Amino acid sequence: MDAKLQGDDEEAYNRQFSRFVGAGIGADDLEALYTAAHAAIRKDPTKKRAALELGYFKKREAPKDEKKVVKKRFNKARQSIEQRKARIRQKLVAKGVTSIKAEVDAFNTFVRNSGRGVGASGGPPPLGPDGKPVVVQKKKKGGWETAPAEGESKEEAAPEAE
């Protein structure tokens, strides 16, 4: 608060410091006011609010429950192996799977019969409609040669020449 402005232009002083004048605070009272405020902050730095006060300008409808604290969690909580297995079982039951062993056996039969995994990987040979291994052809220098499937002799696999 400027004592010089108060003496020179009373109207500008009242316009600029109207809240101080309305509260009855003069230029000499400011230092004591700030000293008291700093002492109160050092004594208890946490701000005490009324039970219905929310921030600076808002009001609560009901007092805040001090015991109810909601912790925020942004990542998924770690699960034990039993919890993970139970979750997988729950998903499988929702899909209608009753036995995991039956599903695995059905999948292995499908892979075995579909011919996947044959070749350089050394998987089982594909099965024909009669359940016997299908004849696989291999390319050699002179052209294609019919090779016997596993468990067959070369004569059984070779096509008849007429």
C-alpha positions, 0 to 999 in steps of 0.5 A: 500500500503506497502512502505516497499515492494516498497523499497525492490521489485519494481516489486512485488509492481507494480504487487500487486498495479498496479491499484493504481499506474495507478490511481495515488494514493500513500500510503499517499493518501489512508487516505484522499480518505477513509475520503472523501468517508465516508463523501460523504456516510453520506451526501447522503447514496442512490446510484445515478445511471445513467438512463441506468445503471442496477446493477454493470455490466449491461445496460438498453435498455431504461431509467427506468420509475420512476412512474411505480412501480409494487408491488408484491403480493404473496397471494390472495387479500381479496374479498367482499361478492358481488365479491365472489357471482359474481365469483360463478355466473360466474362459474355456467353460464360457466357450463350452469346453468341458475337458482340456485333454479332449481339446488337445487330443482333437487338435493333435489329431487335426494337425496329424491328419491335415498334413501340416508339419510334413517335410523338413520339420520331420513331422508325421506324414499326411494320412489318406482317406483309408488311414494309410500314409499318402505317397510323397513325391521327391524331386531328383536331378532327372525329374520327379521320383515317387518315394515311398511313404514311411513304412512302405517299400519302394515297389509299393510306392512306384506307379505301374509302368505300361 
